[in-house]
Structures are given as structure tokens and as C-alpha cells.
Amino acid sequence: MRQKGDNVSGRTVGKYMKEIGIRACYRKHRTRTTRDPDFSSRLKNILNRDFQPQRPDAAWCTDITYIWTCRGFVYLASIMDLYSRKNNAWTLGETLETKWILESVENRGM
């Protein structure tokens, strides 16, 4: 309506929209949680897809995931022993950074 040159308040537009049975569509705020860096040149595949180690603590798997809370996202970094398939250590953080994995390793005492 403003593009046509009409000077009208938002409340009046809302009343008109209600009369004709339409509603505004609101965009939900999206938080960027994942970045896709190119690790292919720096990392090597030392497991060769052998996810069944023969002894404990021979191979670990780490992951960072996010959990939505009332106060925003919380990031959970965990370490799993591939032999026992149990989580050995975990850390909660407020940002999506690898330092939480490193802290989990330090807390593990290894």
C-alpha cells in the first residue's frame, strides 16, 4: 500500500487482512550451526573403515551435536571408545568449537 502512495498504519493493515482472512507469514530465525571446511588435505584416514578394534582404547570417535534449550543452543562434545561403544567423556559448551573435544580428551585423563 505504501508503494502505491497510501499512508496507512500497520494496525489498519492488520484489520484489513483479518477481514479478508489472510495472515502474515513470519520467517523463523535460523542459527547457523555447521560450517563445512575442507579437511581432506589435512586429515588422513588411519582407520581404513575398520570400526571394530581388537582392544579397548585403540580407536576413539568424537562428535559435536547441538541441543536446543530455552536459553539457546548448547553443544555436546562426546568421545566414544569404538571397542566398547560407550561414551568415555563429554563436555557441554556454548559455542561450536573443537576446543570442547580437546577438553573432553583432557577430562578423560588420556
Secondary structure in CASP SS format (residue, H / E / C, confidence):
PFRMAT SS
TARGET T0000
AUTHOR 0000-0000-0000
METHOD secondary structure of the structure
MODEL  1
M C 1.00
R C 1.00
Q C 1.00
K C 1.00
G C 1.00
D C 1.00
N C 1.00
V C 1.00
S C 1.00
G H 1.00
R H 1.00
T H 1.00
V H 1.00
G H 1.00
K H 1.00
Y H 1.00
M H 1.00
K H 1.00
E H 1.00
I H 1.00
G C 1.00
I C 1.00
R C 1.00
A C 1.00
C C 1.00
Y C 1.00
R C 1.00
K C 1.00
H C 1.00
R C 1.00
T C 1.00
R C 1.00
T C 1.00
T C 1.00
R C 1.00
D C 1.00
P C 1.00
D C 1.00
F C 1.00
S C 1.00
S C 1.00
R C 1.00
L C 1.00
K C 1.00
N C 1.00
I C 1.00
L C 1.00
N C 1.00
R C 1.00
D C 1.00
F C 1.00
Q C 1.00
P C 1.00
Q C 1.00
R C 1.00
P C 1.00
D C 1.00
A C 1.00
A C 1.00
W E 1.00
C E 1.00
T E 1.00
D E 1.00
I E 1.00
T E 1.00
Y E 1.00
I E 1.00
W E 1.00
T E 1.00
C C 1.00
R C 1.00
G E 1.00
F E 1.00
V E 1.00
Y E 1.00
L E 1.00
A E 1.00
S E 1.00
I E 1.00
M E 1.00
D E 1.00
L C 1.00
Y C 1.00
S C 1.00
R C 1.00
K E 1.00
N E 1.00
N E 1.00
A E 1.00
W E 1.00
T E 1.00
L E 1.00
G E 1.00
E C 1.00
T C 1.00
L C 1.00
E C 1.00
T C 1.00
K H 1.00
W H 1.00
I H 1.00
L H 1.00
E H 1.00
S H 1.00
V H 1.00
E H 1.00
N H 1.00
R H 1.00
G C 1.00
M C 1.00
END
